[in-house]
Amino acid sequence: MELRDAVTVVTGAGSGIGRAAAHAFARRGARVVVTDLDAERAKTVAAELAELGPDGARAVAAACDVTSLDDLRAVRDLALERFGQVDLVMNNVGILAVGPVEDIPLEAWQRVIDVNLLSVVRSNLVFLPMLLEQGSGHVVNTASTAGLLPYGHDRLPYTATKHAVVGLSQALALSLRPRGIGVSCLCPAGVATNIVEQITFYGEPAPPKGPRFPVLDAESVGELVADGVGEDRFLILTAPEAADELRELGADVDLYLSRLIKDSS
């Protein structure tokens, strides 16, 4: 996909990976609709993007709660009003409930599912009809290496939803790519962001199990996303080591799980 002059919508773009991706898209000449639950953060990022070029109208901010269909429709309408089209949608919002599985209440599960998974479903309902009608575009869904590998036992609602986002994205690629719509799934490992703001803790912290991946800065991840979209790549990893772990898991699930359990005992 050619990002120059493309109209991109990024949710959760007020900070972290979303902000970095918005900057990376803008540096490649895209027009960006910056959305965030925090309206002031969205405005700040849009102002940052406006400084990258002479035309301040190339970025616009909107408050958006991704649990609201009406908010997402309003973002779509704003993009059409200001830029006339939408070419790329990046679904990037995520929250965590962390703790032993027996201590995480049902309400926390419901909240994480609503934000992490159903937000993508809502976005699809709002934006995909338009992309399909024009026969072009791209969708980026932010999952996690915790959605590829089984190490996230201490954040099971997050892990379950990110596995679901990976599966949803794979199936979307089968459905949409033959119809002219690209699909990418970002699976970041350690990234230095303010994600701790989105974490609710329950019970005593559980000891980690599984691989330790290097921590990247958000700006590097934003560049990886923009490059991945430009190359029409499905799986975008921030840690190449995760691919080796995924191959080992696929070769023998029982052996892989046994190794994780042994290594953490």
N, C-alpha and C positions, 0 to 999 in steps of 0.2 A: 504494500500500500504506500502511495506517495503522500507523505504528511504535509508537504507544502500546500497551504491554503485549505487543508482538510479541517473540518469542524469537529472538535473533540469534546466530549462530555466526560468529566472525571468526577466520580463521587468520592467523598472523603479526601478532598484535595486541599484541605486547609492546613495539612501538616504531613510529615512522614513521607511514605512512598507515593501517596497521591499527589502531594505538592511537588515532589521531585519529578514524577512522570509528567505533570502539567508543564513544568519548566522544560523538560526534555522535548516534549511535543512542540512547545512554543519556539524553542531554539531552532527547530527544523521547519519553522514557518507556519505551523498550524494555528488556527484560531481556537481558543479554549474557553469552554464554559466550566468555571471552577465552582464546584458545589461542596458544601459541608454543612453538618448540623449546626456548627458555629458560624453564623453569618459574618461576624467580624473577621474571622480567620480567612474565610473565602474571599472577602473584599481585599484583605492584605495581600493574598497570593495573586489575585487578579491585578492589583496595582503593581506587583513585582513583574508580572509578565508584560504589562503595558510598557514598562521601561526597557524591554528587550528590543523594541522596534519603534518606529515613528508613529505607528497607528495605534493609539490606545484602545480603539474599538475592537482590537483583535482578541481581547479578553474581557469576560464579563463574569460577575459573581452571582451566586444564588444560594440562599439557605435551602437545605434539602434534608428531610428526614426520610431515609430510604425504607422505612416501614410504612410510608404513606404513598399510595398510588397517586393521590392528588398532587403531592409535592413533585413526584417524578414527571407527571404530565406537565406541571408548570415549568419544569426545567426544559422539557422538550419544546414547549411553546416559546420559551424565551430564546432558545437556540434558533428556532425557525424565524422568530421576529428579528433577531439581531443579525443572523448570518445566513438565513434562508435554507439551511439544510443541517443534517447531522451525518457525519461519516464514521466516527469512531466513538464507542462507548466503553469506558473503563469502570467496571464495577469493583470498587476497592475498599468498601467499608467492612470492618471486622471488629468484634469484641470477644473477650475471653472470660470464662468462669473457671477459676483455677482451684484445685484442691482434690482430695481423695474422692472417688466416685460416690462413695456412700454419704458424703457430706454436701454434695451439690444438689440443691432442691430442684423440684420440677420447674418452678417459676424461672430459675436461671437457665435451664435447658430451653424453655420456650422462648425466652428473650434472645438467646444466642442464635437459635434457629431462625427466628424472625428477622434478625439483623443480618446474619452471615449468609443464609441460604435463600430465604424468601425474598430478600432484597434483590437478588439476581433474577428470581422469577418475575418480580414486579417490573424490573428494568426490561426484561425480555418482552413482556406484554406491552410496554409503552413504546420501546424503540424498534423492536424487530420488524413490525409491520412496515414501518417507513423505510428501513434498510432494504427489506425484501422488495418493496415496490420500486426502489431506485436501482436494485440489482447490484449494489456495491456497498462496501463498508467493512467494518471490523469491530469485533467485540473482544475485550480483554477482561477476564475474570481473575481476581486475585484470590488464590488459594493459599497453599503453604506446603513446605516439605512435610509438615505434620499431616497433610492430606494425601501424601504419597507413601509415607512410612508409618509404622505403628508405635513410634516412640512417645507420642503425646498422651500418655496414660494419666497425667496429672492435670489435664485440661480437656477432658473427654467431650464436652459439648462443642468446643472449638474444633477438636480433631474430627469428630463425626461430621460437622458441617463442612469442613474443608475437604474431607474425602468426598462428600456429596458434590461440592463445587467442581472437583476434578472430574468426577463421573459425568456430571451435567455438561461440563465443557467438552469432554470427549464426544459425547453424543451430539452436542450442538455442532461440532466440527463436521461430523458425518452428515448432518442435515443441511448445514448452511454453506459449507465450502463449495459444493457443487452448484449452489445458487448464487455464487458471487460474493459471499460474505465470509471474510476471514475470521478465525477464532484463535485466540491465544489464551493460555492458562499460565499465570505467573505463580510460581511456587517458591517464595523466598524462604531462606533459612534465617540465620541471625542477621537482623538489620537494626542499626542504631536509630530508633525513632522514639516518639513519646507514647508508644503503645501501652505503657503502664497506666496511662489515664483511662484506658478502656478495659482494665482488668478488675474483676471482683474476686476476692479471695474467700475461700471457705475452708474451715478446719485447719489442720496442721499441714504444712507443705510436704509433698511427697518427694522422695529422692528421685533424681533424673535417671532415665534409662534410655540407652540408645546413643547414636553418634553425636559428636560435637562438631558443628560446622563453623567455619570462620564467620565473623561478623563484618558486614559491609556497611558503609554509610548509605543513607537513602539516595543521595545524588547518583551514586554508581548504579543503584538498582533502577532509578528512573531512566538512565541511559540504556540499560539492558532491555527495558520494556520498549522504548522507542525503536531500538535496533531490531528487537524481535518482531515488532509490528511491521517494520519496513521489509523484513525478510520473510514475512508470512509464516513465522515459526509458531508451532502450537505450544510446546513446552518451553517456558522460560525459567531457568534455574539461576539462583544467585550463588550456588555452591556446586561446582561440577562434581564434587565428591558424592552428592546425593544420587547422581545417576548410577554410580557404582553400587551404592546401597540398594537402589531399586532393582538392579539386575540380580543382586544376591538374594533379595526377597523373592523375586519372581522365580528364581531357580529352585528354591526349596523353602517354602514358608515356615514349615515346622523347624527346620534347622536354623533359620534366621531368628525366629522367636526364641529358640533355646539359647542361642548365642547371646541375645540381648539380656535374657534373664540371668545367665551365668555371669556375664560381664558386670552386671549391676549388683550382684549378690556379695 
